[in-house]
Amino acid sequence: MADRTTLDPDDWPALRAQGHRMLDDMFDYLEHLRERPVWQPSPPATRATFETPLPRSGTDLATLHDTFMRDVVPYAVGNAHPCFFGWVHGGGTPVGMLAEMLAAGLNANVGGRDQIPVHVERQVARWMAELFGFPAGASGLFVTGTSMANMIAVLVARHRALGLAVRDAGLAELGRGLVAYTSAAAHDCIAQAMDLTGIGRAALRLVPLDEDYRIDTAALENAIAADIAAGLKPFFVAATAGTVDTAAIDPLGAVADIAHRHGLWFHVDGAFGAMAMLSAELAPLLDGIGRADSIAFDFHKWAQVPYDAGFVLVRDGELHRQTFAANPRYLKREPRGMAGGSPWPCDFGPDLSRSFRALKAWFTLQAYGTDRMGAAIAGTCALARYCAEQVAARPHFELLAPVALNIVCFRYLVAGDGIDDFNAALVADLQEAGIAAPSLTTLRGKVAIRVAIVNHRSERRDIDALLAGLEALAAARLHG
Ligand SMILES: *Cc1c(COP(=O)(O)O)cnc(C)c1O
């Protein structure tokens, strides 16, 4: 049957049975996470599996699935595991996994056109506008992550500062003297956004921090005044709600006041922290976030939606649309038919073809409800306080930063100059032992063990395992 080139199976019942096995394996994985090591280094023989040449002929799906279970699953980074405390990674949920499967089955391209998947995304955007107290004209867009969301915010702010002309003329003449502000604790993707948008990293002022690792608002005022006096054009300030090092929350209301006084775009990088709004207990810590011109955040961190699911919310949806909208002949909008329903998601960002990311967030928000999601988020903060108490109660540990939300930074005390190397080695020992996985950062020149509790699955016993593991491995290092 040379004329039949479909990639669908001849034997649907066999595929169905295989599909059910694959689904069951992932349920087993999620149900028994705590029995596994968090992470383990991949053996050279396993890595070699991924260096074979381009396959000319097909392999049985069951065989590929076996390879996945044997060679991929055990050697992923392990962020679904309750003892994963590194960087800022979400844990995912079974509901999110199932929604992702449905989205892949439908294979919707959510760049635009008249289809309910676009309405699903708009509904999530309206929910987010409601959560943050944004007006009806606000716009929202799913993107890969907060890095992209921050860049989109910079582009909308650039457009507001320079007018539509910048889209044609570029920055060469118009962009001279633009300057932006964020804190020294901001994520580097803010600087990257300056780079990628052509404004340049040097145009970003990294404002010093106060005692609690928040932006020093007096220093921010001074920096803006100095730049204005020098004839420059301040246009953008990014506050952080939940810094990556210590989860510090910049004083959002005070930054909003300063931004509005000087006519700057007020952006909030709330990559994980913005989702604290889902918890009635934590939401007051974000006081002022509703005054932002734009907010960037991730559903894939504290909101536990599977990767990737970043989001940008913009107060002035029309300005946002004008920043990206184009009208090529092959994307012409029509009053009826499939080319209806304008504006489309592709009018709000650089991506044309887009996956149905909205579906997994839509399922997650509804399946659990925001009360339960907020309780899970507040639970990670309670666990961070527990961790800090346990650290404080043990004489050879030293807490290195206040616990603002869900991140605890501390170190193991050893005498002499080698303390930074010792703590770095200790974290690598613990990761390789598969017991728990914190990461490292540097705070005021001191290497810190950084425990970021983002996963809804983490419990006190996991913190106990982390600290006991650190103590045992430190003793082994010190006393052989
Ligand atoms: C994680 C993070 C980012 C980057 O987000 P991605 O989704 O990884 O692109 C930016 N800012 C902060 C504060 C973060 O924690």
The ligand as an SDF file (V2000), in Angstrom:
LIG
                    3D

 15 15  0  0  0  0  0  0  0  0999 V2000
   13.0730   31.5580   37.7130 C   0  0  0  0  0  0  0  0  0  0  0  0
   13.1610   33.0280   37.7130 C   0  0  0  0  0  0  0  0  0  0  0  0
   13.2530   33.7580   36.5290 C   0  0  0  0  0  0  0  0  0  0  0  0
   13.3760   33.0870   35.1960 C   0  0  0  0  0  0  0  0  0  0  0  0
   12.1910   32.4010   34.8890 O   0  0  0  0  0  0  0  0  0  0  0  0
   12.1960   31.2670   33.7720 P   0  0  0  0  0  0  0  0  0  0  0  0
   10.8080   30.7230   33.8380 O   0  0  0  0  0  0  0  0  0  0  0  0
   13.2300   30.2540   34.1910 O   0  0  0  0  0  0  0  0  0  0  0  0
   12.5170   31.8980   32.4760 O   0  0  0  0  0  0  0  0  0  0  0  0
   13.2510   35.1210   36.5990 C   0  0  0  0  0  0  0  0  0  0  0  0
   13.1770   35.7620   37.7740 N   0  0  0  0  0  0  0  0  0  0  0  0
   13.0990   35.1020   38.9460 C   0  0  0  0  0  0  0  0  0  0  0  0
   12.9980   35.8860   40.2290 C   0  0  0  0  0  0  0  0  0  0  0  0
   13.0890   33.7060   38.9550 C   0  0  0  0  0  0  0  0  0  0  0  0
   13.0050   33.0380   40.1210 O   0  0  0  0  0  0  0  0  0  0  0  0
  1  2  1  0
  2  3  1  0
  2 14  2  0
  3  4  1  0
  3 10  2  0
  4  5  1  0
  5  6  1  0
  6  7  2  0
  6  8  1  0
  6  9  1  0
 10 11  1  0
 11 12  2  0
 12 13  1  0
 12 14  1  0
 14 15  1  0
M  END
$$$$
